Amino acid sequence: MRASARSRSAVFFALGHSSVVVIAAALSVIVAALVGGVEALGLVAGKLGLAGGMWDAVIAANDNLGTLGYVIVAIFVASWAISVVAYRLMGYDKISSA
């Protein structure tokens, strides 16, 4: 590989890597907001005795936060595994930093 092609690959890798970090951080914030929102709405529904439609769904989700946690962890593990496979298939592990 020519030097300029190698440096372009390294730049694209660096930009791609930072994008993945930003996306993972944003995903973590979104998940935390959703879980916190479900918990808060469940507390409101419980205190005010709300039922029907959306409130039944909120109460069901609130009652199953443990399962939701397992699903979230599974999504993060699957994302990591896909990232590792893509990293190796695209040959980024063979790019030298020099």
C-alpha positions in Angstrom: 0.0 0.0 0.0 1.3 3.4 -0.9 2.1 5.9 1.9 -0.7 8.3 0.9 -3.3 5.5 0.7 -2.1 4.2 4.1 -2.4 7.7 5.7 -5.9 8.1 4.2 -7.0 4.8 5.6 -5.6 5.8 9.0 -7.5 9.1 8.8 -10.8 7.4 7.8 -10.2 4.8 10.6 -9.7 7.6 13.2 -12.8 9.5 12.0 -14.8 6.3 12.0 -13.6 5.3 15.4 -14.5 8.7 16.9 -17.9 8.5 15.3 -18.5 5.1 16.9 -17.5 6.5 20.3 -19.9 9.5 19.9 -22.7 7.1 18.8 -22.1 4.8 21.7 -22.2 7.7 24.2 -25.4 9.1 22.6 -27.0 5.6 22.7 -26.1 5.4 26.4 -27.7 8.7 27.2 -30.9 7.8 25.3 -31.1 4.4 27.0 -30.7 6.1 30.4 -33.3 8.7 29.6 -35.8 6.0 28.5 -35.3 3.8 31.5 -35.5 6.9 33.8 -38.6 8.0 32.0 -40.3 4.6 32.3 -39.4 4.6 36.0 -40.7 8.1 36.6 -43.9 7.5 34.7 -44.4 4.3 36.6 -44.1 6.2 39.9 -46.6 8.8 38.7 -49.1 6.1 37.5 -48.8 4.3 40.9 -49.2 7.4 43.0 -52.1 8.8 41.0 -53.8 5.5 40.4 -53.7 6.0 36.6 -54.8 3.1 34.3 -55.8 2.4 30.8 -54.1 2.7 27.4 -50.6 4.2 27.7 -50.6 3.9 31.5 -51.0 0.1 31.4 -48.1 -0.1 29.0 -46.0 2.1 31.3 -46.9 0.0 34.3 -46.1 -3.2 32.5 -42.7 -1.9 31.3 -42.0 -0.6 34.9 -42.8 -4.0 36.3 -40.4 -5.6 33.9 -37.4 -3.3 34.2 -35.1 -6.3 35.0 -36.0 -7.8 31.6 -35.6 -4.5 29.9 -32.1 -4.3 31.5 -31.2 -7.7 30.0 -32.4 -6.6 26.6 -30.3 -3.4 26.8 -27.2 -5.3 27.8 -27.8 -7.8 24.9 -28.1 -4.9 22.4 -24.8 -3.4 23.6 -23.1 -6.8 23.5 -24.4 -7.5 20.0 -23.3 -4.0 18.9 -19.8 -4.7 20.2 -19.6 -8.1 18.5 -20.8 -6.6 15.2 -18.2 -3.8 15.6 -15.4 -6.3 16.2 -16.4 -8.4 13.1 -16.7 -5.3 10.9 -13.3 -4.0 12.2 -11.6 -7.2 11.2 -13.4 -7.7 7.9 -12.6 -4.2 6.8 -8.9 -4.8 7.6 -8.5 -2.0 10.2 -6.5 -4.3 12.4 -3.8 -4.5 9.7 -3.3 -0.7 9.4 0.0 0.3 10.9 0.0 3.5 13.0 3.5 4.6 11.6 
